[in-house]
């Protein structure tokens, strides 16, 4: 028990993208329509703001080539009861994420008032996941080979307090084995592991994603 991962001290303005939603970064990229010609959806951002604040929110999406593909700015009116705001996006001729071509986009969300601003950036890959009639997992309509392993977050001598170097060793071993999918047992690992998976085209299943925060 206790603190067994790195701790950060975050200094933020009173009007900010929330750090209190299920241990997340407060930004979720929702994908509604995905094909080779176009992807569309909305970016949901949870906001922590003072009453009667006048805020603007901006969503900027940068492609893998470094060029901006989306920019959308809107004035935040009344937040939902859950405290979030949705900003739509649309990308034409997208580079879709696959295990063979794990292309990532950078999604930046910023809010600002008269004096301060706050910005959160996340990486995401645009892909459609379906199950075909043969019970195969398909990404963007094509079946993928799933060679998965269960990966607990502990190690002899460390327990749950895994060092980053230990996690890197485990991940390198999985890559050498030809693993294409990881199941995180009993909750999430450090987000560093999932950043590696996104980058390298590894599929991930997390049993209980919101049982622990970073």
Phi and psi in degrees as GROMACS dihedral restraints (atoms count N, CA, C in turn):
[ dihedral_restraints ]
;  ai    aj    ak    al  type     phi  dphi    fc
    3     4     5     6     1    89.5    20    10
    4     5     6     7     1  -169.2    20    10
    6     7     8     9     1   -84.3    20    10
    7     8     9    10     1   120.2    20    10
    9    10    11    12     1  -128.7    20    10
   10    11    12    13     1    10.7    20    10
   12    13    14    15     1  -129.9    20    10
   13    14    15    16     1   170.1    20    10
   15    16    17    18     1   -59.4    20    10
   16    17    18    19     1   146.8    20    10
   18    19    20    21     1  -117.3    20    10
   19    20    21    22     1   138.2    20    10
   21    22    23    24     1  -119.2    20    10
   22    23    24    25     1   146.6    20    10
   24    25    26    27     1  -104.4    20    10
   25    26    27    28     1   115.5    20    10
   27    28    29    30     1  -107.2    20    10
   28    29    30    31     1   121.3    20    10
   30    31    32    33     1  -103.0    20    10
   31    32    33    34     1   120.2    20    10
   33    34    35    36     1  -135.9    20    10
   34    35    36    37     1   156.9    20    10
   36    37    38    39     1   -70.5    20    10
   37    38    39    40     1   168.5    20    10
   39    40    41    42     1   -66.0    20    10
   40    41    42    43     1   -36.2    20    10
   42    43    44    45     1   -94.7    20    10
   43    44    45    46     1   114.1    20    10
   45    46    47    48     1  -153.4    20    10
   46    47    48    49     1   164.6    20    10
   48    49    50    51     1   -75.7    20    10
   49    50    51    52     1   126.4    20    10
   51    52    53    54     1   -63.3    20    10
   52    53    54    55     1   139.4    20    10
   54    55    56    57     1  -102.3    20    10
   55    56    57    58     1     8.5    20    10
   57    58    59    60     1  -113.1    20    10
   58    59    60    61     1     8.2    20    10
   60    61    62    63     1   -93.3    20    10
   61    62    63    64     1    98.1    20    10
   63    64    65    66     1    54.1    20    10
   64    65    66    67     1    34.8    20    10
   66    67    68    69     1    68.2    20    10
   67    68    69    70     1    17.8    20    10
   69    70    71    72     1   -96.1    20    10
   70    71    72    73     1  -177.2    20    10
   72    73    74    75     1   -87.3    20    10
   73    74    75    76     1    -0.5    20    10
   75    76    77    78     1    84.5    20    10
   76    77    78    79     1     3.2    20    10
   78    79    80    81     1  -127.3    20    10
   79    80    81    82     1   128.5    20    10
   81    82    83    84     1  -129.9    20    10
   82    83    84    85     1   127.2    20    10
   84    85    86    87     1   -95.9    20    10
   85    86    87    88     1   106.2    20    10
   87    88    89    90     1   -93.6    20    10
   88    89    90    91     1   126.6    20    10
   90    91    92    93     1  -107.0    20    10
   91    92    93    94     1   118.6    20    10
   93    94    95    96     1  -103.6    20    10
   94    95    96    97     1   -43.9    20    10
   96    97    98    99     1  -130.1    20    10
   97    98    99   100     1   126.2    20    10
   99   100   101   102     1  -137.5    20    10
  100   101   102   103     1   124.0    20    10
  102   103   104   105     1  -154.5    20    10
  103   104   105   106     1  -178.4    20    10
  105   106   107   108     1   -67.7    20    10
  106   107   108   109     1   -23.3    20    10
  108   109   110   111     1   -89.3    20    10
  109   110   111   112     1   -30.0    20    10
  111   112   113   114     1  -161.4    20    10
  112   113   114   115     1   143.2    20    10
  114   115   116   117     1  -124.1    20    10
  115   116   117   118     1   144.7    20    10
  117   118   119   120     1  -149.1    20    10
  118   119   120   121     1   160.8    20    10
  120   121   122   123     1   168.7    20    10
  121   122   123   124     1  -146.5    20    10
  123   124   125   126     1  -149.3    20    10
  124   125   126   127     1   154.0    20    10
  126   127   128   129     1  -101.7    20    10
  127   128   129   130     1   117.1    20    10
  129   130   131   132     1   -96.5    20    10
  130   131   132   133     1   122.5    20    10
  132   133   134   135     1  -121.3    20    10
  133   134   135   136     1   128.8    20    10
  135   136   137   138     1   -89.5    20    10
  136   137   138   139     1   129.0    20    10
  138   139   140   141     1  -116.5    20    10
  139   140   141   142     1   134.5    20    10
  141   142   143   144     1  -109.8    20    10
  142   143   144   145     1   109.8    20    10
  144   145   146   147     1  -136.9    20    10
  145   146   147   148     1   153.0    20    10
  147   148   149   150     1   -73.0    20    10
  148   149   150   151     1   150.2    20    10
  150   151   152   153     1   -57.9    20    10
  151   152   153   154     1   143.0    20    10
  153   154   155   156     1    64.3    20    10
  154   155   156   157     1    24.0    20    10
  156   157   158   159     1   -77.2    20    10
  157   158   159   160     1   147.6    20    10
  159   160   161   162     1  -107.1    20    10
  160   161   162   163     1   109.4    20    10
  162   163   164   165     1  -124.9    20    10
  163   164   165   166     1   148.6    20    10
  165   166   167   168     1  -113.9    20    10
  166   167   168   169     1   142.2    20    10
  168   169   170   171     1  -121.4    20    10
  169   170   171   172     1   138.4    20    10
  171   172   173   174     1  -128.8    20    10
  172   173   174   175     1   136.0    20    10
  174   175   176   177     1  -116.6    20    10
  175   176   177   178     1   126.6    20    10
  177   178   179   180     1  -128.2    20    10
  178   179   180   181     1   127.1    20    10
  180   181   182   183     1  -117.2    20    10
  181   182   183   184     1   127.5    20    10
  183   184   185   186     1  -112.7    20    10
  184   185   186   187     1   130.9    20    10
  186   187   188   189     1   -76.4    20    10
  187   188   189   190     1   172.4    20    10
  189   190   191   192     1   -64.2    20    10
  190   191   192   193     1   -18.6    20    10
  192   193   194   195     1   -87.9    20    10
  193   194   195   196     1     0.8    20    10
  195   196   197   198     1    91.0    20    10
  196   197   198   199     1    -1.1    20    10
  198   199   200   201     1   -94.4    20    10
  199   200   201   202     1   143.9    20    10
  201   202   203   204     1   -71.7    20    10
  202   203   204   205     1   129.5    20    10
  204   205   206   207     1  -113.6    20    10
  205   206   207   208     1   -18.0    20    10
  207   208   209   210     1  -144.5    20    10
  208   209   210   211     1   137.0    20    10
  210   211   212   213     1  -144.3    20    10
  211   212   213   214     1   129.0    20    10
  213   214   215   216     1  -146.2    20    10
  214   215   216   217     1   123.8    20    10
  216   217   218   219     1  -122.7    20    10
  217   218   219   220     1   138.4    20    10
  219   220   221   222     1  -148.7    20    10
  220   221   222   223     1   156.5    20    10
  222   223   224   225     1   -84.4    20    10
  223   224   225   226     1   132.4    20    10
  225   226   227   228     1   -80.7    20    10
  226   227   228   229     1   118.9    20    10
  228   229   230   231     1   -91.7    20    10
  229   230   231   232     1  -128.0    20    10
  231   232   233   234     1   -80.4    20    10
  232   233   234   235     1   126.5    20    10
  234   235   236   237     1   -72.1    20    10
  235   236   237   238     1   158.4    20    10
  237   238   239   240     1   -66.5    20    10
  238   239   240   241     1   169.0    20    10
  240   241   242   243     1   -60.3    20    10
  241   242   243   244     1   -30.5    20    10
  243   244   245   246     1   -81.2    20    10
  244   245   246   247     1    -7.9    20    10
  246   247   248   249     1    84.1    20    10
  247   248   249   250     1    29.3    20    10
  249   250   251   252     1  -122.3    20    10
  250   251   252   253     1   164.8    20    10
  252   253   254   255     1  -134.6    20    10
  253   254   255   256     1   139.9    20    10
  255   256   257   258     1  -107.1    20    10
  256   257   258   259     1   130.2    20    10
  258   259   260   261     1  -119.2    20    10
  259   260   261   262     1   121.4    20    10
  261   262   263   264     1   -74.1    20    10
  262   263   264   265     1   155.8    20    10
  264   265   266   267     1  -142.3    20    10
  265   266   267   268     1   159.5    20    10
  267   268   269   270     1  -151.3    20    10
  268   269   270   271     1   130.5    20    10
  270   271   272   273     1  -125.0    20    10
  271   272   273   274     1   127.0    20    10
  273   274   275   276     1   -96.9    20    10
  274   275   276   277     1   146.7    20    10
  276   277   278   279     1    50.8    20    10
  277   278   279   280     1    56.5    20    10
  279   280   281   282     1   -75.4    20    10
  280   281   282   283     1   157.5    20    10
  282   283   284   285     1   -92.5    20    10
  283   284   285   286     1   110.9    20    10
  285   286   287   288     1   -84.5    20    10
  286   287   288   289     1   146.4    20    10
  288   289   290   291     1   -80.8    20    10
  289   290   291   292     1   130.5    20    10
  291   292   293   294     1  -139.3    20    10
  292   293   294   295     1   163.3    20    10
  294   295   296   297     1   -58.9    20    10
  295   296   297   298     1   -29.2    20    10
  297   298   299   300     1   -82.5    20    10
  298   299   300   301     1   -31.4    20    10
  300   301   302   303     1  -130.4    20    10
  301   302   303   304     1    78.6    20    10
  303   304   305   306     1   -78.9    20    10
  304   305   306   307     1    74.3    20    10
  306   307   308   309     1   -81.2    20    10
  307   308   309   310     1   131.6    20    10
  309   310   311   312     1  -118.3    20    10
  310   311   312   313     1   142.3    20    10
  312   313   314   315     1  -107.4    20    10
  313   314   315   316     1   150.3    20    10
  315   316   317   318     1  -100.9    20    10
  316   317   318   319     1   124.7    20    10
  318   319   320   321     1  -112.4    20    10
  319   320   321   322     1   119.3    20    10
  321   322   323   324     1  -111.5    20    10
  322   323   324   325     1   130.2    20    10
  324   325   326   327     1  -121.1    20    10
  325   326   327   328     1   129.0    20    10
  327   328   329   330     1  -132.7    20    10
  328   329   330   331     1   144.5    20    10
  330   331   332   333     1  -125.7    20    10
  331   332   333   334     1   152.2    20    10
  333   334   335   336     1  -150.8    20    10
  334   335   336   337     1   148.2    20    10
  336   337   338   339     1  -115.1    20    10
  337   338   339   340     1  -158.0    20    10
  339   340   341   342     1   -69.2    20    10
  340   341   342   343     1   -21.9    20    10
  342   343   344   345     1  -121.6    20    10
  343   344   345   346     1   -33.5    20    10
  345   346   347   348     1  -129.4    20    10
  346   347   348   349     1   166.3    20    10
  348   349   350   351     1  -143.4    20    10
  349   350   351   352     1   160.1    20    10
  351   352   353   354     1  -141.4    20    10
  352   353   354   355     1   141.4    20    10
  354   355   356   357     1  -137.0    20    10
  355   356   357   358     1   136.3    20    10
  357   358   359   360     1  -128.9    20    10
  358   359   360   361     1   135.8    20    10
  360   361   362   363     1  -123.6    20    10
  361   362   363   364     1   136.3    20    10
  363   364   365   366     1  -133.1    20    10
  364   365   366   367     1   155.8    20    10
  366   367   368   369     1  -103.8    20    10
  367   368   369   370     1   143.9    20    10
  369   370   371   372     1  -148.4    20    10
  370   371   372   373     1   154.2    20    10
  372   373   374   375     1  -114.7    20    10
  373   374   375   376     1   138.2    20    10
  375   376   377   378     1   -92.5    20    10
  376   377   378   379     1   120.1    20    10
  378   379   380   381     1  -158.1    20    10
  379   380   381   382     1   151.1    20    10
  381   382   383   384     1  -108.0    20    10
  382   383   384   385     1   128.2    20    10
  384   385   386   387     1  -112.6    20    10
  385   386   387   388     1   124.6    20    10
  387   388   389   390     1  -138.7    20    10
  388   389   390   391     1   170.1    20    10
  390   391   392   393     1  -117.8    20    10
  391   392   393   394     1   126.6    20    10
  393   394   395   396     1   -88.0    20    10
  394   395   396   397     1  -177.9    20    10
  396   397   398   399     1   -65.5    20    10
  397   398   399   400     1   -21.4    20    10
  399   400   401   402     1   -90.9    20    10
  400   401   402   403     1     9.8    20    10
  402   403   404   405     1    67.8    20    10
  403   404   405   406     1    27.0    20    10
  405   406   407   408     1   -89.4    20    10
  406   407   408   409     1   143.7    20    10
  408   409   410   411     1   -76.5    20    10
  409   410   411   412     1   128.9    20    10
  411   412   413   414     1  -119.0    20    10
  412   413   414   415     1   137.7    20    10
  414   415   416   417     1  -115.9    20    10
  415   416   417   418     1   121.1    20    10
  417   418   419   420     1    55.6    20    10
  418   419   420   421     1    36.8    20    10
  420   421   422   423     1    87.1    20    10
  421   422   423   424     1    -3.7    20    10
  423   424   425   426     1  -113.2    20    10
  424   425   426   427     1   131.7    20    10
  426   427   428   429     1   -62.6    20    10
  427   428   429   430     1   144.4    20    10
  429   430   431   432     1  -123.7    20    10
  430   431   432   433     1   146.7    20    10
  432   433   434   435     1   -79.3    20    10
  433   434   435   436     1   123.9    20    10
  435   436   437   438     1  -106.5    20    10
  436   437   438   439     1   109.7    20    10
  438   439   440   441     1  -117.5    20    10
  439   440   441   442     1    92.0    20    10
  441   442   443   444     1  -106.0    20    10
  442   443   444   445     1   159.6    20    10
  444   445   446   447     1  -135.3    20    10
  445   446   447   448     1   153.1    20    10
  447   448   449   450     1   -84.5    20    10
  448   449   450   451     1   132.6    20    10
  450   451   452   453     1  -126.1    20    10
  451   452   453   454     1    98.6    20    10
  453   454   455   456     1   -75.2    20    10
  454   455   456   457     1   158.3    20    10
  456   457   458   459     1  -103.9    20    10
  457   458   459   460     1    72.3    20    10
  459   460   461   462     1  -156.8    20    10
  460   461   462   463     1   169.0    20    10
  462   463   464   465     1  -158.4    20    10
  463   464   465   466     1   146.4    20    10
  465   466   467   468     1   -57.5    20    10
  466   467   468   469     1   131.0    20    10
  468   469   470   471     1    90.5    20    10
  469   470   471   472     1   -17.0    20    10
  471   472   473   474     1  -120.0    20    10
  472   473   474   475     1   -25.6    20    10
  474   475   476   477     1    64.1    20    10
  475   476   477   478     1  -132.8    20    10
  477   478   479   480     1   -77.5    20    10
  478   479   480   481     1   -15.8    20    10
  480   481   482   483     1   -82.0    20    10
  481   482   483   484     1    62.9    20    10
  483   484   485   486     1   -67.9    20    10
  484   485   486   487     1   136.0    20    10
  486   487   488   489     1   -80.7    20    10
  487   488   489   490     1   155.2    20    10
  489   490   491   492     1   -61.0    20    10
  490   491   492   493     1   -36.4    20    10
  492   493   494   495     1   -66.1    20    10
  493   494   495   496     1   -35.7    20    10
  495   496   497   498     1   -67.1    20    10
  496   497   498   499     1   -42.2    20    10
  498   499   500   501     1   -64.3    20    10
  499   500   501   502     1   -37.9    20    10
  501   502   503   504     1   -65.4    20    10
  502   503   504   505     1   -38.4    20    10
  504   505   506   507     1   -64.1    20    10
  505   506   507   508     1   -43.9    20    10
  507   508   509   510     1   -62.1    20    10
  508   509   510   511     1   -43.0    20    10
  510   511   512   513     1   -66.0    20    10
  511   512   513   514     1   -40.7    20    10
  513   514   515   516     1   -62.3    20    10
  514   515   516   517     1   -38.8    20    10
  516   517   518   519     1   -63.0    20    10
  517   518   519   520     1   -42.6    20    10
  519   520   521   522     1   -62.6    20    10
  520   521   522   523     1   -39.7    20    10
  522   523   524   525     1   -64.3    20    10
  523   524   525   526     1   -40.8    20    10
  525   526   527   528     1   -64.4    20    10
  526   527   528   529     1   -30.7    20    10
  528   529   530   531     1   -74.2    20    10
  529   530   531   532     1   -12.2    20    10
  531   532   533   534     1    84.0    20    10
  532   533   534   535     1    20.8    20    10
  534   535   536   537     1   -66.0    20    10
  535   536   537   538     1   136.6    20    10
  537   538   539   540     1  -116.0    20    10
  538   539   540   541     1    -5.0    20    10
  540   541   542   543     1  -149.8    20    10
  541   542   543   544     1   144.8    20    10
  543   544   545   546     1  -125.6    20    10
  544   545   546   547     1   135.0    20    10
  546   547   548   549     1  -108.5    20    10
  547   548   549   550     1   116.8    20    10
  549   550   551   552     1   -82.9    20    10
  550   551   552   553     1   115.7    20    10
  552   553   554   555     1   -81.3    20    10
  553   554   555   556     1   137.4    20    10
  555   556   557   558     1    58.8    20    10
  556   557   558   559     1    28.7    20    10
  558   559   560   561     1   124.4    20    10
  559   560   561   562     1   173.4    20    10
  561   562   563   564     1   -81.3    20    10
  562   563   564   565     1   152.3    20    10
  564   565   566   567     1   -81.6    20    10
  565   566   567   568     1  -176.0    20    10
  567   568   569   570     1   -61.4    20    10
  568   569   570   571     1   146.7    20    10
  570   571   572   573     1   -62.2    20    10
  571   572   573   574     1   -18.7    20    10
  573   574   575   576     1   -59.1    20    10
  574   575   576   577     1   -39.5    20    10
  576   577   578   579     1   -61.7    20    10
  577   578   579   580     1   -43.4    20    10
  579   580   581   582     1   -72.9    20    10
  580   581   582   583     1   -27.0    20    10
  582   583   584   585     1   -62.9    20    10
  583   584   585   586     1   -41.5    20    10
  585   586   587   588     1   -63.2    20    10
  586   587   588   589     1   -42.4    20    10
  588   589   590   591     1   -63.4    20    10
  589   590   591   592     1   -44.3    20    10
  591   592   593   594     1   -58.8    20    10
  592   593   594   595     1   -42.8    20    10
  594   595   596   597     1   -68.1    20    10
  595   596   597   598     1   -36.1    20    10
  597   598   599   600     1  -101.2    20    10
  598   599   600   601     1    -1.6    20    10
  600   601   602   603     1    85.2    20    10
  601   602   603   604     1    27.6    20    10
  603   604   605   606     1   -91.9    20    10
  604   605   606   607     1   132.4    20    10
  606   607   608   609     1   -80.4    20    10
  607   608   609   610     1   148.8    20    10
  609   610   611   612     1  -137.6    20    10
  610   611   612   613     1   138.5    20    10
  612   613   614   615     1  -126.5    20    10
  613   614   615   616     1   127.0    20    10
  615   616   617   618     1  -110.3    20    10
  616   617   618   619     1   121.4    20    10
  618   619   620   621     1   -58.2    20    10
  619   620   621   622     1   -54.3    20    10
  621   622   623   624     1  -132.6    20    10
  622   623   624   625     1    86.2    20    10
  624   625   626   627     1   -65.9    20    10
  625   626   627   628     1   -22.4    20    10
  627   628   629   630     1  -111.1    20    10
  628   629   630   631     1    23.5    20    10
  630   631   632   633     1   -81.2    20    10
  631   632   633   634     1   -22.1    20    10
  633   634   635   636     1  -137.6    20    10
  634   635   636   637     1   151.9    20    10
  636   637   638   639     1  -107.6    20    10
  637   638   639   640     1   165.8    20    10
